[in-house]
């Protein structure tokens, strides 16, 4: 009876704890200068869940922390230009004993480098005479979610700022073919604007639905964080019943946050949004026509990067990344399927129907002299588990595997 009474009493006190957590959340918002949740939009409108902010030329970048000092020899940090702390230096002077490598693409390309597996690929390239005995300096002028023409524009932008490259590696394809329709065109936004453009640039004064959605996300996150902080410091939070109920409450809040974020990303541009959100109007008679256009933009972006690289005495290597939704691209175990494949994934349509178009475009690029290598079937002969999510990302073993495949492809027929 004592235990039951104690737990019952803790339950009553827990109700007060939840009430106090909401008060704390409100205080946190007040401390940040908010009079109400919707006024947070003034700052939050330029931020999205990927942490990127608007950029006048590249669409969006990662804000620099300001902790990167100028480097010797006129070098600078790419983080200073919005590419993240792991992006490496912006090199402004070539050296005969060094090879400055710029890896372009999206998140798959970034992880290929940050997980350390690009070294396998680059060390193999040292077998080529022009790279033998030289030190590779690897840089990452890219961001998560980038799709063409962002890579092509990034290259031009950095070259005009004095950046020097000796080798450009472009690893892409998924974002370029899978994102234009579900993340832009279906929401009334020009398909070749950066992803989440309606969210980044929506005119908040004419978007009450978006304003309310952003406010809900902020409010739920604050309440969740405040409750977690309070319970970690409160003696009441140590009670079993309190912990159990707090866990249920947190799960509900997490669900609300996820629902609010999903709603936020699904809000379409409308007639009040204006050109700044919608961009050029382009209409397609079918989804196939849109995919053909996306493949064309991807192809032409690669061709432009190739010509720019050649004009600047830079070697250019373009690789089409593999993806799990591409039919026949990889045999999977039941465990990997559970992780990698989701029925009716909105991006899977673009892969299933668009990757054949990218392969055709790749052949045209090769005929035009571009060093293009199709890695879309690189995993077709292995059941080793590589995919770590239902999008496109792979683990260390997958990166090692594709690094070797990429090196084999280049070494088998590279002509400077």
C-alpha positions as CSV (number, residue, x, y, z in Angstrom):
1,X,0.0,0.0,0.0
2,X,2.9,2.3,0.8
3,X,4.5,1.7,-2.6
4,X,1.1,2.2,-4.4
5,X,0.5,5.4,-2.4
6,X,3.9,6.7,-3.2
7,X,3.6,6.0,-6.9
8,X,0.2,7.5,-7.0
9,X,1.5,10.6,-5.2
10,X,4.4,10.8,-7.7
11,X,1.9,10.6,-10.5
12,X,0.1,13.7,-9.1
13,X,3.3,15.5,-8.8
14,X,4.3,14.5,-12.3
15,X,1.3,16.4,-13.6
16,X,2.7,19.5,-12.0
17,X,6.1,18.7,-13.5
18,X,4.6,18.6,-17.0
19,X,2.8,21.9,-16.3
20,X,6.1,23.4,-15.1
21,X,7.9,22.1,-18.1
22,X,5.5,24.0,-20.4
23,X,6.2,27.1,-18.2
24,X,9.9,26.6,-18.6
25,X,9.5,26.3,-22.4
26,X,7.6,29.5,-22.5
27,X,10.3,31.2,-20.4
28,X,12.9,29.9,-22.8
29,X,11.0,31.5,-25.7
30,X,10.7,34.7,-23.7
31,X,14.4,34.7,-23.0
32,X,15.1,34.5,-26.7
33,X,13.2,37.6,-27.4
34,X,9.9,36.0,-28.5
35,X,6.6,37.5,-27.5
36,X,4.9,34.4,-28.9
37,X,5.8,31.4,-31.0
38,X,5.0,32.9,-34.3
39,X,7.4,35.7,-33.8
40,X,10.3,33.2,-34.0
41,X,9.7,33.1,-37.7
42,X,11.7,36.3,-38.3
43,X,14.9,34.4,-37.5
44,X,13.9,30.9,-38.3
45,X,12.6,31.6,-41.8
46,X,16.1,31.5,-43.2
47,X,16.9,28.2,-41.5
48,X,15.8,24.7,-42.4
49,X,16.3,21.4,-40.6
50,X,19.5,20.8,-42.5
51,X,21.1,23.9,-40.8
52,X,21.8,25.7,-44.1
53,X,21.1,29.4,-44.7
54,X,20.5,31.3,-47.9
55,X,23.4,32.1,-50.3
56,X,23.0,34.6,-53.1
57,X,24.8,32.4,-55.7
58,X,24.7,28.8,-54.5
59,X,21.2,28.6,-53.0
60,X,22.1,27.5,-49.5
61,X,25.3,27.0,-47.4
62,X,26.3,26.1,-43.8
63,X,26.9,29.3,-41.8
64,X,30.5,29.5,-40.7
65,X,31.3,29.6,-36.9
66,X,33.9,32.4,-37.5
67,X,36.6,30.4,-35.8
68,X,38.7,29.9,-39.0
69,X,41.8,32.1,-39.2
70,X,43.5,33.0,-42.5
71,X,46.0,30.3,-43.5
72,X,49.6,30.9,-44.8
73,X,50.4,31.3,-48.5
74,X,47.1,33.0,-49.3
75,X,45.0,29.9,-48.4
76,X,41.7,30.2,-46.7
77,X,39.2,27.8,-45.2
78,X,36.2,26.6,-47.3
79,X,34.2,26.7,-44.1
80,X,34.5,30.5,-44.4
81,X,32.5,30.2,-47.6
82,X,29.7,28.0,-46.3
83,X,30.9,24.4,-46.9
84,X,31.3,23.2,-43.3
85,X,34.2,22.6,-40.9
86,X,35.3,19.4,-42.7
87,X,35.5,21.0,-46.1
88,X,39.3,21.7,-46.0
89,X,41.2,24.7,-47.4
90,X,40.5,27.0,-50.3
91,X,43.9,26.8,-52.1
92,X,44.8,29.8,-54.2
93,X,48.2,28.7,-55.4
94,X,49.3,25.5,-57.1
95,X,52.3,23.5,-56.1
96,X,54.2,21.0,-58.3
97,X,54.4,18.4,-55.5
98,X,50.7,18.6,-54.5
99,X,47.3,17.7,-56.1
100,X,44.4,19.8,-54.9
101,X,41.3,17.7,-55.2
102,X,37.8,19.1,-55.2
103,X,35.1,16.6,-54.4
104,X,31.7,17.8,-55.6
105,X,28.2,16.3,-55.2
106,X,25.9,15.9,-52.2
107,X,25.9,14.0,-48.9
108,X,27.0,10.7,-50.4
109,X,30.1,12.4,-51.8
110,X,30.7,14.2,-48.5
111,X,30.6,10.9,-46.6
112,X,32.8,9.2,-49.1
113,X,35.5,11.7,-48.0
114,X,34.7,12.3,-44.3
115,X,34.6,8.5,-43.6
116,X,38.2,8.3,-44.9
117,X,37.4,6.0,-47.8
118,X,38.3,8.4,-50.6
119,X,42.0,7.8,-49.7
120,X,41.7,4.3,-51.1
121,X,40.6,5.8,-54.4
122,X,43.1,8.6,-54.5
123,X,46.0,6.3,-53.5
124,X,45.2,4.2,-56.5
125,X,45.2,7.3,-58.7
126,X,48.9,7.7,-57.8
127,X,49.6,5.0,-60.2
128,X,48.9,7.5,-63.0
129,X,52.0,9.4,-64.1
130,X,50.5,12.8,-63.5
131,X,49.8,12.0,-59.9
132,X,52.7,9.8,-59.0
133,X,54.6,10.8,-55.8
134,X,52.4,13.8,-55.1
135,X,50.5,14.7,-51.9
136,X,46.7,14.9,-52.3
137,X,44.9,17.8,-50.6
138,X,41.2,16.9,-50.5
139,X,38.6,19.6,-50.3
140,X,34.8,19.4,-50.1
141,X,33.1,22.4,-51.9
142,X,29.6,20.8,-51.5
143,X,26.7,20.6,-49.1
144,X,24.1,18.0,-48.2
145,X,21.2,18.0,-50.7
146,X,23.1,19.8,-53.5
147,X,21.9,18.9,-56.9
148,X,22.8,20.3,-60.3
149,X,23.4,22.9,-61.3
150,X,24.7,23.7,-57.8
151,X,27.9,21.8,-58.3
152,X,28.6,23.6,-61.7
153,X,27.8,26.9,-60.1
154,X,30.0,26.2,-57.1
155,X,32.9,25.4,-59.3
156,X,32.5,28.7,-61.2
157,X,32.1,30.7,-58.1
158,X,35.2,29.4,-56.4
159,X,37.3,29.7,-59.5
160,X,36.3,33.4,-59.7
161,X,37.5,33.8,-56.1
162,X,40.9,32.5,-57.0
163,X,40.5,28.8,-56.0
164,X,42.9,26.4,-57.6
165,X,42.2,22.7,-58.3
166,X,44.2,20.0,-60.0
167,X,41.5,17.3,-59.9
168,X,37.8,17.5,-59.7
169,X,35.8,14.4,-58.6
170,X,32.0,14.6,-59.1
171,X,30.0,11.8,-57.4
172,X,26.3,12.4,-57.9
173,X,23.1,11.4,-59.7
174,X,20.5,10.5,-57.0
175,X,19.7,14.1,-55.8
176,X,19.7,15.3,-59.4
177,X,17.0,12.8,-60.7
178,X,15.1,12.0,-57.5
179,X,14.5,15.4,-55.9
180,X,13.3,17.8,-58.6
181,X,9.7,16.5,-58.7
182,X,8.8,15.6,-55.1
183,X,10.7,18.4,-53.4
184,X,10.2,21.2,-55.9
185,X,7.9,20.8,-58.9
186,X,5.1,19.1,-57.0
187,X,5.1,22.0,-54.6
188,X,4.9,24.7,-57.4
189,X,8.6,25.5,-57.4
190,X,11.0,25.5,-60.3
191,X,12.4,21.9,-60.3
192,X,16.1,23.1,-60.7
193,X,16.1,25.5,-57.8
194,X,17.8,24.1,-54.7
195,X,15.9,21.6,-52.5
196,X,13.4,23.0,-49.9
197,X,13.4,26.3,-51.8
198,X,9.8,27.1,-50.9
199,X,10.7,26.6,-47.2
200,X,13.9,28.7,-47.4
201,X,12.4,31.6,-49.4
202,X,8.6,31.6,-48.7
203,X,7.3,35.1,-48.2
204,X,6.2,34.7,-44.5
205,X,3.8,37.6,-44.6
206,X,1.8,35.7,-47.2
207,X,2.2,32.2,-45.8
208,X,0.2,31.8,-42.7
209,X,0.2,28.0,-43.0
210,X,4.0,28.0,-43.1
211,X,4.3,30.5,-40.3
212,X,2.1,28.3,-38.1
213,X,4.0,25.1,-39.0
214,X,7.3,26.7,-38.2
215,X,5.9,28.0,-34.9
216,X,4.6,24.5,-34.0
217,X,8.0,22.9,-34.7
218,X,9.7,25.5,-32.5
219,X,7.2,25.2,-29.7
220,X,7.3,21.4,-29.6
221,X,11.1,21.3,-29.7
222,X,11.3,23.9,-26.9
223,X,8.8,21.9,-24.7
224,X,10.6,18.7,-25.4
225,X,14.0,20.2,-24.5
226,X,12.7,22.0,-21.4
227,X,11.0,18.9,-20.1
228,X,14.1,16.8,-20.6
229,X,16.3,19.4,-18.8
230,X,13.8,19.7,-15.9
231,X,13.5,16.0,-15.4
232,X,17.2,15.4,-15.4
233,X,17.6,17.9,-12.5
234,X,14.4,17.0,-10.6
235,X,14.4,14.4,-7.8
236,X,10.8,13.6,-8.9
237,X,12.2,12.5,-12.3
238,X,14.0,9.6,-10.6
239,X,10.7,7.9,-9.6
240,X,9.8,4.9,-11.8
241,X,6.3,6.1,-12.5
242,X,7.6,9.6,-13.3
243,X,10.1,8.2,-15.7
244,X,7.5,6.0,-17.4
245,X,5.0,8.8,-17.9
246,X,7.8,11.2,-19.0
247,X,8.9,8.7,-21.6
248,X,5.3,8.5,-22.9
249,X,5.1,12.3,-23.0
250,X,8.4,12.6,-24.8
251,X,7.3,10.1,-27.4
252,X,4.2,12.0,-28.1
253,X,6.1,15.2,-28.4
254,X,8.6,13.6,-30.8
255,X,5.7,12.4,-32.9
256,X,4.2,15.9,-33.0
257,X,7.6,17.3,-34.0
258,X,7.9,14.8,-36.8
259,X,4.3,15.5,-38.0
260,X,4.9,19.3,-37.9
261,X,8.1,19.0,-39.8
262,X,6.5,16.8,-42.4
263,X,3.7,19.3,-42.8
264,X,6.2,22.1,-43.1
265,X,8.1,20.4,-46.0
266,X,4.8,19.7,-47.8
267,X,3.6,23.2,-48.0
268,X,3.4,24.2,-51.6
269,X,4.1,27.6,-53.1
270,X,1.0,29.4,-54.2
271,X,-0.2,32.3,-56.3
272,X,0.7,34.7,-53.4
273,X,4.2,33.3,-53.1
274,X,5.7,35.4,-55.9
275,X,8.6,34.7,-58.3
276,X,11.1,34.7,-55.4
277,X,9.6,31.3,-54.3
278,X,8.2,29.8,-57.5
279,X,10.9,30.8,-59.9
280,X,10.5,30.2,-63.7
281,X,7.3,28.5,-64.7
282,X,7.9,25.2,-66.4
283,X,5.1,22.7,-67.2
284,X,5.4,19.1,-68.2
285,X,2.8,16.9,-69.9
286,X,4.0,13.9,-67.9
287,X,6.4,12.8,-65.1
288,X,8.6,11.2,-67.8
289,X,9.1,14.6,-69.4
290,X,10.2,16.1,-66.1
291,X,12.7,13.3,-65.6
292,X,14.0,13.8,-69.1
293,X,14.5,17.5,-68.3
294,X,16.2,16.6,-65.0
295,X,18.6,14.2,-66.8
296,X,19.3,16.9,-69.4
297,X,20.2,19.5,-66.7
298,X,22.5,16.9,-65.0
299,X,24.1,16.1,-68.3
300,X,24.7,19.7,-69.4
301,X,26.0,20.6,-65.9
302,X,28.6,17.8,-66.2
303,X,29.6,18.9,-69.7
304,X,30.0,22.5,-68.5
305,X,32.1,21.4,-65.5
306,X,34.3,19.3,-67.9
307,X,34.8,22.3,-70.2
308,X,35.6,24.6,-67.3
309,X,38.0,22.1,-65.9
310,X,39.8,21.7,-69.2
311,X,40.1,25.4,-69.7
312,X,41.8,25.7,-66.3
313,X,44.1,22.6,-66.7
314,X,42.1,20.6,-64.2
315,X,41.4,16.8,-64.5
316,X,37.7,16.1,-64.3
317,X,36.2,12.7,-63.3
318,X,32.5,12.2,-63.1
319,X,30.9,9.1,-61.4
320,X,27.2,8.1,-61.3
321,X,26.5,6.9,-57.7
322,X,24.6,3.7,-57.1
323,X,21.2,3.7,-55.4
324,X,19.1,0.9,-53.8
325,X,15.9,1.8,-55.7
326,X,17.6,1.2,-59.1
327,X,16.3,-2.2,-60.2
328,X,19.0,-4.9,-60.4
329,X,21.7,-2.7,-58.8
330,X,22.2,-4.8,-55.7
331,X,21.0,-8.1,-54.3
332,X,20.0,-7.6,-50.7
333,X,19.5,-9.6,-47.6
334,X,16.2,-9.4,-45.7
335,X,17.9,-7.2,-43.1
336,X,19.3,-4.7,-45.6
337,X,15.9,-4.5,-47.4
338,X,14.3,-3.6,-44.1
339,X,16.6,-0.7,-43.7
340,X,17.1,0.4,-47.3
341,X,13.7,0.0,-49.0
342,X,10.5,1.8,-48.2
343,X,7.4,1.2,-50.2
344,X,6.1,4.4,-52.0
345,X,9.2,6.4,-51.1
346,X,8.6,9.6,-53.0
347,X,12.1,9.7,-54.4
348,X,12.1,6.1,-55.6
349,X,10.1,7.0,-58.7
350,X,12.9,9.2,-60.0
351,X,15.5,6.5,-59.5
352,X,13.5,3.7,-61.0
353,X,12.5,5.7,-64.1
354,X,15.3,8.2,-64.2
355,X,18.5,6.3,-63.7
356,X,18.2,4.7,-67.2
357,X,18.1,8.3,-68.5
358,X,21.2,9.2,-66.6
359,X,23.0,6.1,-68.0
360,X,22.1,7.2,-71.5
361,X,23.3,10.7,-70.8
362,X,26.5,9.3,-69.4
363,X,27.2,7.6,-72.6
364,X,26.8,10.8,-74.5
365,X,29.2,12.5,-72.1
366,X,31.8,9.9,-72.8
367,X,31.4,10.4,-76.5
368,X,32.0,14.1,-75.9
369,X,35.3,13.3,-74.1
370,X,34.1,13.6,-70.5
371,X,35.7,11.1,-68.1
372,X,32.4,9.7,-67.1
373,X,32.1,6.4,-65.1
374,X,28.8,4.6,-64.4
375,X,29.0,3.2,-60.9
376,X,25.2,2.6,-60.7
377,X,25.8,-1.2,-60.9
378,X,28.9,-1.3,-58.7
379,X,27.1,-3.3,-56.0
380,X,25.4,-5.7,-58.4
381,X,27.7,-8.6,-57.6
382,X,27.7,-8.5,-53.8
383,X,25.2,-9.2,-51.0
384,X,27.3,-7.5,-48.4
385,X,25.1,-5.1,-46.5
386,X,26.0,-1.5,-47.4
387,X,22.9,0.8,-47.2
388,X,22.3,2.5,-43.9
389,X,19.0,4.3,-44.6
390,X,16.1,4.3,-47.1
391,X,17.5,7.2,-49.1
392,X,21.0,6.6,-50.6
393,X,23.7,6.5,-47.9
394,X,26.2,3.7,-47.4
395,X,28.4,2.5,-44.6
396,X,32.2,2.3,-44.4
397,X,32.3,-1.1,-46.2
398,X,30.2,0.2,-49.0
399,X,32.4,3.3,-49.5
400,X,35.5,1.1,-49.5
401,X,33.9,-1.2,-52.1
402,X,32.9,1.7,-54.4
403,X,36.3,3.4,-53.9
404,X,38.0,0.4,-55.4
405,X,35.5,0.1,-58.2
406,X,36.0,3.8,-59.1
407,X,39.8,3.4,-59.1
408,X,39.5,0.3,-61.3
409,X,37.3,2.2,-63.8
410,X,39.7,5.2,-64.0
411,X,42.9,3.2,-64.2
412,X,41.5,0.9,-67.0
413,X,41.2,3.7,-69.5
414,X,42.1,7.2,-68.3
415,X,43.5,9.4,-71.0
416,X,44.7,12.9,-69.8
